[in-house]
Amino acid sequence: MKLKKILGITGVAIASVALLAACSSKSSKEASKSSGAKETINFATVGTTAPFSYEENGELTGYDVEVAKAVFKDSDKYEVKFQKTEWSSVFTGDDSAKY
């Protein structure tokens, strides 16, 4: 019984510390939002997988590209950019926060 009480108190303490740490200070993203600058959302695509993403007249288009543009069309906070890349580098670029 005593062990359950200690574990319960420890759990509540850890949850409280995590909650306070999450609310502690503004991140750089929040600071840029307050300054009026738009945050850029980068999409990586191969650009050769029609109908999902392909180049037409030098511009990327296709289902994936058009859906992403439609989702962020009226956003005051986000700007959408597309980067054409090799398939093998899509996931490594995502892991390194490039996309």
Biopython code that builds the backbone (N, CA, C, O; Angstrom):
import numpy as np
from Bio.PDB.StructureBuilder import StructureBuilder

atoms = [
    (1, "MET", "N", (0.828, -1.198, 0.000)),
    (1, "MET", "CA", (0.000, 0.000, 0.000)),
    (1, "MET", "C", (0.867, 1.256, 0.000)),
    (1, "MET", "O", (0.576, 2.225, -0.701)),
    (2, "LYS", "N", (1.926, 1.225, 0.788)),
    (2, "LYS", "CA", (2.803, 2.379, 0.878)),
    (2, "LYS", "C", (3.503, 2.621, -0.469)),
    (2, "LYS", "O", (3.702, 3.767, -0.872)),
    (3, "LEU", "N", (3.874, 1.527, -1.161)),
    (3, "LEU", "CA", (4.530, 1.644, -2.459)),
    (3, "LEU", "C", (3.597, 2.278, -3.489)),
    (3, "LEU", "O", (4.038, 3.097, -4.295)),
    (4, "LYS", "N", (2.325, 1.916, -3.474)),
    (4, "LYS", "CA", (1.351, 2.502, -4.403)),
    (4, "LYS", "C", (1.205, 3.998, -4.168)),
    (4, "LYS", "O", (1.088, 4.775, -5.115)),
    (5, "LYS", "N", (1.212, 4.393, -2.912)),
    (5, "LYS", "CA", (1.072, 5.811, -2.573)),
    (5, "LYS", "C", (2.289, 6.596, -3.062)),
    (5, "LYS", "O", (2.149, 7.688, -3.613)),
    (6, "ILE", "N", (3.477, 6.036, -2.859)),
    (6, "ILE", "CA", (4.706, 6.707, -3.290)),
    (6, "ILE", "C", (4.736, 6.816, -4.816)),
    (6, "ILE", "O", (5.082, 7.865, -5.360)),
    (7, "LEU", "N", (4.373, 5.729, -5.503)),
    (7, "LEU", "CA", (4.342, 5.767, -6.965)),
    (7, "LEU", "C", (3.299, 6.747, -7.488)),
    (7, "LEU", "O", (3.529, 7.415, -8.496)),
    (8, "GLY", "N", (2.171, 6.840, -6.824)),
    (8, "GLY", "CA", (1.131, 7.787, -7.224)),
    (8, "GLY", "C", (1.590, 9.226, -7.081)),
    (8, "GLY", "O", (1.380, 10.045, -7.976)),
    (9, "ILE", "N", (2.215, 9.530, -5.958)),
    (9, "ILE", "CA", (2.715, 10.892, -5.716)),
    (9, "ILE", "C", (3.825, 11.226, -6.707)),
    (9, "ILE", "O", (3.887, 12.342, -7.222)),
    (10, "THR", "N", (4.703, 10.256, -6.975)),
    (10, "THR", "CA", (5.781, 10.470, -7.936)),
    (10, "THR", "C", (5.221, 10.722, -9.337)),
    (10, "THR", "O", (5.711, 11.591, -10.058)),
    (11, "GLY", "N", (4.209, 9.972, -9.713)),
    (11, "GLY", "CA", (3.580, 10.162, -11.019)),
    (11, "GLY", "C", (2.960, 11.534, -11.163)),
    (11, "GLY", "O", (3.103, 12.177, -12.203)),
    (12, "VAL", "N", (2.274, 11.988, -10.130)),
    (12, "VAL", "CA", (1.661, 13.323, -10.156)),
    (12, "VAL", "C", (2.740, 14.398, -10.229)),
    (12, "VAL", "O", (2.578, 15.391, -10.939)),
    (13, "ALA", "N", (3.836, 14.209, -9.501)),
    (13, "ALA", "CA", (4.923, 15.186, -9.515)),
    (13, "ALA", "C", (5.562, 15.268, -10.903)),
    (13, "ALA", "O", (5.839, 16.361, -11.398)),
    (14, "ILE", "N", (5.794, 14.122, -11.523)),
    (14, "ILE", "CA", (6.399, 14.114, -12.857)),
    (14, "ILE", "C", (5.467, 14.763, -13.877)),
    (14, "ILE", "O", (5.916, 15.526, -14.733)),
    (15, "ALA", "N", (4.186, 14.467, -13.789)),
    (15, "ALA", "CA", (3.216, 15.069, -14.704)),
    (15, "ALA", "C", (3.158, 16.583, -14.522)),
    (15, "ALA", "O", (3.040, 17.321, -15.501)),
    (16, "SER", "N", (3.241, 17.047, -13.282)),
    (16, "SER", "CA", (3.217, 18.488, -13.008)),
    (16, "SER", "C", (4.442, 19.179, -13.585)),
    (16, "SER", "O", (4.331, 20.249, -14.182)),
    (17, "VAL", "N", (5.607, 18.571, -13.407)),
    (17, "VAL", "CA", (6.837, 19.156, -13.938)),
    (17, "VAL", "C", (6.783, 19.205, -15.466)),
    (17, "VAL", "O", (7.184, 20.200, -16.070)),
    (18, "ALA", "N", (6.293, 18.142, -16.086)),
    (18, "ALA", "CA", (6.184, 18.120, -17.546)),
    (18, "ALA", "C", (5.224, 19.194, -18.041)),
    (18, "ALA", "O", (5.494, 19.852, -19.046)),
    (19, "LEU", "N", (4.119, 19.375, -17.350)),
    (19, "LEU", "CA", (3.147, 20.395, -17.733)),
    (19, "LEU", "C", (3.731, 21.794, -17.602)),
    (19, "LEU", "O", (3.542, 22.631, -18.484)),
    (20, "LEU", "N", (4.434, 22.049, -16.518)),
    (20, "LEU", "CA", (5.046, 23.362, -16.324)),
    (20, "LEU", "C", (6.155, 23.620, -17.340)),
    (20, "LEU", "O", (6.309, 24.744, -17.816)),
    (21, "ALA", "N", (6.922, 22.598, -17.671)),
    (21, "ALA", "CA", (7.994, 22.766, -18.654)),
    (21, "ALA", "C", (7.423, 23.071, -20.032)),
    (21, "ALA", "O", (8.004, 23.854, -20.784)),
    (22, "ALA", "N", (6.305, 22.467, -20.364)),
    (22, "ALA", "CA", (5.687, 22.702, -21.669)),
    (22, "ALA", "C", (5.130, 24.110, -21.786)),
    (22, "ALA", "O", (5.037, 24.645, -22.890)),
    (23, "CYS", "N", (4.761, 24.710, -20.682)),
    (23, "CYS", "CA", (4.151, 26.040, -20.691)),
    (23, "CYS", "C", (5.134, 27.143, -20.335)),
    (23, "CYS", "O", (4.722, 28.295, -20.192)),
    (24, "SER", "N", (6.404, 26.839, -20.188)),
    (24, "SER", "CA", (7.336, 27.776, -19.591)),
    (24, "SER", "C", (7.674, 28.988, -20.446)),
    (24, "SER", "O", (7.529, 30.115, -19.974)),
    (25, "SER", "N", (8.121, 28.800, -21.691)),
    (25, "SER", "CA", (8.563, 29.955, -22.469)),
    (25, "SER", "C", (8.156, 29.811, -23.921)),
    (25, "SER", "O", (7.805, 28.726, -24.384)),
    (26, "LYS", "N", (8.211, 30.944, -24.640)),
    (26, "LYS", "CA", (7.871, 30.939, -26.057)),
    (26, "LYS", "C", (9.003, 30.314, -26.852)),
    (26, "LYS", "O", (10.178, 30.561, -26.580)),
    (27, "SER", "N", (8.649, 29.521, -27.812)),
    (27, "SER", "CA", (9.650, 28.963, -28.717)),
    (27, "SER", "C", (9.943, 29.980, -29.815)),
    (27, "SER", "O", (9.272, 31.007, -29.917)),
    (28, "SER", "N", (10.937, 29.689, -30.626)),
    (28, "SER", "CA", (11.261, 30.609, -31.717)),
    (28, "SER", "C", (10.127, 30.668, -32.739)),
    (28, "SER", "O", (9.927, 31.701, -33.377)),
    (29, "LYS", "N", (9.379, 29.565, -32.902)),
    (29, "LYS", "CA", (8.245, 29.581, -33.823)),
    (29, "LYS", "C", (7.160, 30.524, -33.323)),
    (29, "LYS", "O", (6.557, 31.255, -34.109)),
    (30, "GLU", "N", (6.910, 30.509, -32.018)),
    (30, "GLU", "CA", (5.900, 31.412, -31.466)),
    (30, "GLU", "C", (6.352, 32.856, -31.583)),
    (30, "GLU", "O", (5.536, 33.747, -31.819)),
    (31, "ALA", "N", (7.638, 33.092, -31.420)),
    (31, "ALA", "CA", (8.155, 34.449, -31.543)),
    (31, "ALA", "C", (7.991, 34.959, -32.970)),
    (31, "ALA", "O", (7.651, 36.124, -33.176)),
    (32, "SER", "N", (8.231, 34.091, -33.962)),
    (32, "SER", "CA", (8.067, 34.534, -35.347)),
    (32, "SER", "C", (6.602, 34.763, -35.686)),
    (32, "SER", "O", (6.286, 35.621, -36.511)),
    (33, "LYS", "N", (5.702, 34.005, -35.061)),
    (33, "LYS", "CA", (4.275, 34.213, -35.293)),
    (33, "LYS", "C", (3.834, 35.570, -34.772)),
    (33, "LYS", "O", (3.029, 36.253, -35.405)),
    (34, "SER", "N", (4.363, 35.962, -33.613)),
    (34, "SER", "CA", (3.953, 37.238, -33.047)),
    (34, "SER", "C", (4.535, 38.407, -33.835)),
    (34, "SER", "O", (3.994, 39.511, -33.782)),
    (35, "SER", "N", (5.630, 38.183, -34.567)),
    (35, "SER", "CA", (6.216, 39.264, -35.352)),
    (35, "SER", "C", (5.532, 39.428, -36.704)),
    (35, "SER", "O", (5.850, 40.355, -37.449)),
    (36, "GLY", "N", (4.597, 38.541, -37.028)),
    (36, "GLY", "CA", (3.857, 38.655, -38.271)),
    (36, "GLY", "C", (4.453, 37.866, -39.419)),
    (36, "GLY", "O", (3.863, 37.815, -40.498)),
    (37, "ALA", "N", (5.612, 37.246, -39.215)),
    (37, "ALA", "CA", (6.236, 36.457, -40.274)),
    (37, "ALA", "C", (5.523, 35.120, -40.422)),
    (37, "ALA", "O", (5.105, 34.508, -39.439)),
    (38, "LYS", "N", (5.395, 34.681, -41.667)),
    (38, "LYS", "CA", (4.753, 33.392, -41.920)),
    (38, "LYS", "C", (5.766, 32.265, -41.749)),
    (38, "LYS", "O", (6.928, 32.392, -42.136)),
    (39, "GLU", "N", (5.311, 31.170, -41.169)),
    (39, "GLU", "CA", (6.143, 29.982, -41.047)),
    (39, "GLU", "C", (6.041, 29.200, -42.356)),
    (39, "GLU", "O", (4.949, 29.032, -42.899)),
    (40, "THR", "N", (7.173, 28.727, -42.859)),
    (40, "THR", "CA", (7.199, 28.004, -44.122)),
    (40, "THR", "C", (7.031, 26.510, -43.888)),
    (40, "THR", "O", (7.727, 25.916, -43.065)),
    (41, "ILE", "N", (6.103, 25.915, -44.618)),
    (41, "ILE", "CA", (5.908, 24.474, -44.609)),
    (41, "ILE", "C", (6.536, 23.941, -45.892)),
    (41, "ILE", "O", (6.084, 24.266, -46.990)),
    (42, "ASN", "N", (7.586, 23.116, -45.753)),
    (42, "ASN", "CA", (8.286, 22.560, -46.908)),
    (42, "ASN", "C", (7.782, 21.157, -47.202)),
    (42, "ASN", "O", (7.748, 20.302, -46.317)),
    (43, "PHE", "N", (7.392, 20.926, -48.442)),
    (43, "PHE", "CA", (6.970, 19.609, -48.904)),
    (43, "PHE", "C", (8.048, 19.072, -49.837)),
    (43, "PHE", "O", (8.494, 19.770, -50.747)),
    (44, "ALA", "N", (8.462, 17.836, -49.608)),
    (44, "ALA", "CA", (9.417, 17.181, -50.492)),
    (44, "ALA", "C", (8.661, 16.225, -51.396)),
    (44, "ALA", "O", (7.799, 15.474, -50.940)),
    (45, "THR", "N", (8.987, 16.258, -52.675)),
    (45, "THR", "CA", (8.340, 15.363, -53.629)),
    (45, "THR", "C", (9.325, 14.974, -54.718)),
    (45, "THR", "O", (10.249, 15.723, -55.036)),
    (46, "VAL", "N", (9.120, 13.811, -55.275)),
    (46, "VAL", "CA", (9.961, 13.359, -56.375)),
    (46, "VAL", "C", (9.589, 14.111, -57.648)),
    (46, "VAL", "O", (10.450, 14.438, -58.465)),
    (47, "GLY", "N", (8.309, 14.379, -57.802)),
    (47, "GLY", "CA", (7.849, 15.154, -58.947)),
    (47, "GLY", "C", (7.745, 14.367, -60.239)),
    (47, "GLY", "O", (7.603, 14.952, -61.313)),
    (48, "THR", "N", (7.816, 13.035, -60.148)),
    (48, "THR", "CA", (7.717, 12.207, -61.357)),
    (48, "THR", "C", (6.675, 11.104, -61.207)),
    (48, "THR", "O", (6.676, 10.140, -61.971)),
    (49, "THR", "N", (5.799, 11.241, -60.239)),
    (49, "THR", "CA", (4.820, 10.183, -59.957)),
    (49, "THR", "C", (3.410, 10.661, -60.289)),
    (49, "THR", "O", (2.558, 10.787, -59.409)),
    (50, "ALA", "N", (3.180, 10.921, -61.565)),
    (50, "ALA", "CA", (1.847, 11.364, -61.996)),
    (50, "ALA", "C", (0.827, 10.290, -61.637)),
    (50, "ALA", "O", (1.131, 9.105, -61.775)),
    (51, "PRO", "N", (-0.313, 10.636, -61.204)),
    (51, "PRO", "CA", (-0.973, 11.925, -61.095)),
    (51, "PRO", "C", (-0.759, 12.613, -59.747)),
    (51, "PRO", "O", (-1.363, 13.654, -59.487)),
    (52, "PHE", "N", (0.090, 12.049, -58.888)),
    (52, "PHE", "CA", (0.245, 12.604, -57.545)),
    (52, "PHE", "C", (1.108, 13.857, -57.519)),
    (52, "PHE", "O", (0.729, 14.856, -56.906)),
    (53, "SER", "N", (2.246, 13.817, -58.165)),
    (53, "SER", "CA", (3.075, 15.018, -58.300)),
    (53, "SER", "C", (3.921, 14.876, -59.562)),
    (53, "SER", "O", (4.578, 13.860, -59.786)),
    (54, "TYR", "N", (3.881, 15.926, -60.375)),
    (54, "TYR", "CA", (4.638, 15.944, -61.621)),
    (54, "TYR", "C", (4.816, 17.392, -62.049)),
    (54, "TYR", "O", (4.141, 18.290, -61.544)),
    (55, "GLU", "N", (5.731, 17.607, -62.985)),
    (55, "GLU", "CA", (5.972, 18.959, -63.485)),
    (55, "GLU", "C", (5.174, 19.205, -64.754)),
    (55, "GLU", "O", (5.118, 18.370, -65.657)),
    (56, "GLU", "N", (4.560, 20.378, -64.789)),
    (56, "GLU", "CA", (3.836, 20.815, -65.977)),
    (56, "GLU", "C", (4.174, 22.282, -66.200)),
    (56, "GLU", "O", (3.905, 23.122, -65.342)),
    (57, "ASN", "N", (4.756, 22.586, -67.336)),
    (57, "ASN", "CA", (5.188, 23.954, -67.663)),
    (57, "ASN", "C", (6.153, 24.507, -66.615)),
    (57, "ASN", "O", (6.092, 25.689, -66.276)),
    (58, "GLY", "N", (7.043, 23.655, -66.103)),
    (58, "GLY", "CA", (8.042, 24.088, -65.137)),
    (58, "GLY", "C", (7.549, 24.227, -63.711)),
    (58, "GLY", "O", (8.325, 24.592, -62.827)),
    (59, "GLU", "N", (6.286, 23.947, -63.465)),
    (59, "GLU", "CA", (5.696, 24.050, -62.128)),
    (59, "GLU", "C", (5.275, 22.670, -61.639)),
    (59, "GLU", "O", (4.802, 21.847, -62.423)),
    (60, "LEU", "N", (5.447, 22.419, -60.345)),
    (60, "LEU", "CA", (4.955, 21.169, -59.780)),
    (60, "LEU", "C", (3.440, 21.229, -59.653)),
    (60, "LEU", "O", (2.886, 22.241, -59.221)),
    (61, "THR", "N", (2.779, 20.157, -60.025)),
    (61, "THR", "CA", (1.338, 20.051, -59.913)),
    (61, "THR", "C", (0.997, 18.596, -59.632)),
    (61, "THR", "O", (1.890, 17.758, -59.503)),
    (62, "GLY", "N", (-0.264, 18.302, -59.538)),
    (62, "GLY", "CA", (-0.717, 16.951, -59.249)),
    (62, "GLY", "C", (-1.580, 16.934, -57.998)),
    (62, "GLY", "O", (-1.736, 17.951, -57.323)),
    (63, "TYR", "N", (-2.129, 15.785, -57.701)),
    (63, "TYR", "CA", (-3.063, 15.661, -56.587)),
    (63, "TYR", "C", (-2.441, 16.116, -55.264)),
    (63, "TYR", "O", (-3.025, 16.945, -54.566)),
    (64, "ASP", "N", (-1.268, 15.587, -54.911)),
    (64, "ASP", "CA", (-0.641, 15.931, -53.632)),
    (64, "ASP", "C", (-0.340, 17.423, -53.531)),
    (64, "ASP", "O", (-0.574, 18.043, -52.494)),
    (65, "VAL", "N", (0.172, 17.985, -54.601)),
    (65, "VAL", "CA", (0.537, 19.403, -54.617)),
    (65, "VAL", "C", (-0.708, 20.275, -54.498)),
    (65, "VAL", "O", (-0.726, 21.230, -53.722)),
    (66, "GLU", "N", (-1.737, 19.953, -55.256)),
    (66, "GLU", "CA", (-2.961, 20.763, -55.239)),
    (66, "GLU", "C", (-3.699, 20.658, -53.900)),
    (66, "GLU", "O", (-4.265, 21.644, -53.430)),
    (67, "VAL", "N", (-3.697, 19.479, -53.287)),
    (67, "VAL", "CA", (-4.342, 19.334, -51.973)),
    (67, "VAL", "C", (-3.600, 20.158, -50.928)),
    (67, "VAL", "O", (-4.232, 20.843, -50.124)),
    (68, "ALA", "N", (-2.275, 20.102, -50.926)),
    (68, "ALA", "CA", (-1.495, 20.884, -49.962)),
    (68, "ALA", "C", (-1.730, 22.379, -50.155)),
    (68, "ALA", "O", (-1.882, 23.113, -49.178)),
    (69, "LYS", "N", (-1.760, 22.834, -51.399)),
    (69, "LYS", "CA", (-2.032, 24.255, -51.665)),
    (69, "LYS", "C", (-3.424, 24.647, -51.185)),
    (69, "LYS", "O", (-3.602, 25.729, -50.625)),
    (70, "ALA", "N", (-4.413, 23.777, -51.397)),
    (70, "ALA", "CA", (-5.787, 24.075, -50.979)),
    (70, "ALA", "C", (-5.912, 24.129, -49.464)),
    (70, "ALA", "O", (-6.645, 24.962, -48.931)),
    (71, "VAL", "N", (-5.206, 23.252, -48.768)),
    (71, "VAL", "CA", (-5.283, 23.231, -47.304)),
    (71, "VAL", "C", (-4.743, 24.529, -46.713)),
    (71, "VAL", "O", (-5.319, 25.060, -45.764)),
    (72, "PHE", "N", (-3.649, 25.045, -47.260)),
    (72, "PHE", "CA", (-3.008, 26.226, -46.691)),
    (72, "PHE", "C", (-3.352, 27.516, -47.436)),
    (72, "PHE", "O", (-2.752, 28.556, -47.165)),
    (73, "LYS", "N", (-4.300, 27.470, -48.362)),
    (73, "LYS", "CA", (-4.626, 28.617, -49.215)),
    (73, "LYS", "C", (-4.988, 29.871, -48.417)),
    (73, "LYS", "O", (-4.472, 30.949, -48.711)),
    (74, "ASP", "N", (-5.839, 29.757, -47.440)),
    (74, "ASP", "CA", (-6.318, 30.921, -46.694)),
    (74, "ASP", "C", (-5.577, 31.133, -45.378)),
    (74, "ASP", "O", (-6.049, 31.880, -44.521)),
    (75, "SER", "N", (-4.447, 30.501, -45.207)),
    (75, "SER", "CA", (-3.712, 30.585, -43.951)),
    (75, "SER", "C", (-2.930, 31.892, -43.850)),
    (75, "SER", "O", (-2.229, 32.291, -44.780)),
    (76, "ASP", "N", (-3.067, 32.539, -42.710)),
    (76, "ASP", "CA", (-2.284, 33.738, -42.432)),
    (76, "ASP", "C", (-0.971, 33.394, -41.738)),
    (76, "ASP", "O", (-0.082, 34.238, -41.626)),
    (77, "LYS", "N", (-0.851, 32.150, -41.272)),
    (77, "LYS", "CA", (0.310, 31.751, -40.483)),
    (77, "LYS", "C", (1.347, 30.964, -41.271)),
    (77, "LYS", "O", (2.519, 30.943, -40.895)),
    (78, "TYR", "N", (0.934, 30.310, -42.368)),
    (78, "TYR", "CA", (1.823, 29.391, -43.057)),
    (78, "TYR", "C", (1.958, 29.714, -44.536)),
    (78, "TYR", "O", (1.013, 30.156, -45.189)),
    (79, "GLU", "N", (3.150, 29.481, -45.036)),
    (79, "GLU", "CA", (3.460, 29.599, -46.457)),
    (79, "GLU", "C", (3.928, 28.221, -46.927)),
    (79, "GLU", "O", (4.695, 27.563, -46.223)),
    (80, "VAL", "N", (3.487, 27.780, -48.085)),
    (80, "VAL", "CA", (3.800, 26.442, -48.586)),
    (80, "VAL", "C", (4.863, 26.523, -49.675)),
    (80, "VAL", "O", (4.756, 27.325, -50.603)),
    (81, "LYS", "N", (5.893, 25.681, -49.553)),
    (81, "LYS", "CA", (6.926, 25.574, -50.580)),
    (81, "LYS", "C", (7.126, 24.101, -50.900)),
    (81, "LYS", "O", (7.038, 23.244, -50.021)),
    (82, "PHE", "N", (7.396, 23.821, -52.163)),
    (82, "PHE", "CA", (7.617, 22.453, -52.617)),
    (82, "PHE", "C", (9.050, 22.320, -53.095)),
    (82, "PHE", "O", (9.569, 23.188, -53.798)),
    (83, "GLN", "N", (9.683, 21.223, -52.706)),
    (83, "GLN", "CA", (11.048, 20.956, -53.131)),
    (83, "GLN", "C", (11.093, 19.613, -53.843)),
    (83, "GLN", "O", (10.684, 18.590, -53.295)),
    (84, "LYS", "N", (11.587, 19.631, -55.050)),
    (84, "LYS", "CA", (11.734, 18.394, -55.816)),
    (84, "LYS", "C", (13.055, 17.748, -55.406)),
    (84, "LYS", "O", (14.097, 18.403, -55.395)),
    (85, "THR", "N", (13.002, 16.465, -55.070)),
    (85, "THR", "CA", (14.189, 15.766, -54.595)),
    (85, "THR", "C", (14.131, 14.301, -54.994)),
    (85, "THR", "O", (13.096, 13.819, -55.454)),
    (86, "GLU", "N", (15.225, 13.600, -54.823)),
    (86, "GLU", "CA", (15.272, 12.163, -55.090)),
    (86, "GLU", "C", (14.519, 11.421, -53.995)),
    (86, "GLU", "O", (14.505, 11.857, -52.843)),
    (87, "TRP", "N", (13.898, 10.307, -54.347)),
    (87, "TRP", "CA", (13.127, 9.520, -53.384)),
    (87, "TRP", "C", (13.995, 9.078, -52.212)),
    (87, "TRP", "O", (13.525, 9.062, -51.074)),
    (88, "SER", "N", (15.241, 8.722, -52.462)),
    (88, "SER", "CA", (16.120, 8.221, -51.405)),
    (88, "SER", "C", (16.436, 9.282, -50.356)),
    (88, "SER", "O", (16.814, 8.938, -49.236)),
    (89, "SER", "N", (16.293, 10.556, -50.687)),
    (89, "SER", "CA", (16.615, 11.607, -49.720)),
    (89, "SER", "C", (15.389, 12.197, -49.027)),
    (89, "SER", "O", (15.535, 13.073, -48.175)),
    (90, "VAL", "N", (14.198, 11.744, -49.368)),
    (90, "VAL", "CA", (12.986, 12.302, -48.757)),
    (90, "VAL", "C", (12.967, 12.045, -47.250)),
    (90, "VAL", "O", (12.724, 12.965, -46.469)),
    (91, "PHE", "N", (13.220, 10.810, -46.841)),
    (91, "PHE", "CA", (13.120, 10.474, -45.422)),
    (91, "PHE", "C", (14.301, 11.002, -44.613)),
    (91, "PHE", "O", (14.120, 11.399, -43.462)),
    (92, "THR", "N", (15.501, 11.016, -45.183)),
    (92, "THR", "CA", (16.636, 11.586, -44.457)),
    (92, "THR", "C", (16.472, 13.094, -44.313)),
    (92, "THR", "O", (16.845, 13.664, -43.288)),
    (93, "GLY", "N", (15.924, 13.733, -45.318)),
    (93, "GLY", "CA", (15.648, 15.168, -45.218)),
    (93, "GLY", "C", (14.587, 15.472, -44.186)),
    (93, "GLY", "O", (14.652, 16.492, -43.500)),
    (94, "ASP", "N", (13.605, 14.586, -44.073)),
    (94, "ASP", "CA", (12.565, 14.752, -43.057)),
    (94, "ASP", "C", (13.146, 14.568, -41.659)),
    (94, "ASP", "O", (12.819, 15.324, -40.745)),
    (95, "ASP", "N", (14.003, 13.569, -41.494)),
    (95, "ASP", "CA", (14.630, 13.327, -40.191)),
    (95, "ASP", "C", (15.512, 14.488, -39.761)),
    (95, "ASP", "O", (15.633, 14.759, -38.566)),
    (96, "SER", "N", (16.125, 15.175, -40.708)),
    (96, "SER", "CA", (17.005, 16.297, -40.376)),
    (96, "SER", "C", (16.274, 17.638, -40.394)),
    (96, "SER", "O", (16.908, 18.692, -40.336)),
    (97, "ALA", "N", (14.946, 17.602, -40.475)),
    (97, "ALA", "CA", (14.087, 18.797, -40.455)),
    (97, "ALA", "C", (14.326, 19.708, -41.657)),
    (97, "ALA", "O", (14.108, 20.916, -41.574)),
    (98, "LYS", "N", (14.771, 19.136, -42.766)),
    (98, "LYS", "CA", (14.941, 19.917, -43.995)),
    (98, "LYS", "C", (13.596, 20.147, -44.671)),
    (98, "LYS", "O", (13.385, 21.184, -45.300)),
    (99, "TYR", "N", (12.686, 19.183, -44.545)),
    (99, "TYR", "CA", (11.361, 19.274, -45.154)),
    (99, "TYR", "C", (10.316, 19.312, -44.075)),
    (99, "TYR", "O", (9.124, 19.388, -44.372)),
]
sb = StructureBuilder()
sb.init_structure("model")
sb.init_model(0)
sb.init_chain("A")
sb.init_seg("    ")
for serial, (resi, resn, name, xyz) in enumerate(atoms, 1):
    if name == "N":
        sb.init_residue(resn, " ", resi, " ")
    sb.init_atom(name, np.array(xyz, "f"), 0.0, 1.0, " ", f" {name:<3s}", serial, name[0])
structure = sb.get_structure()
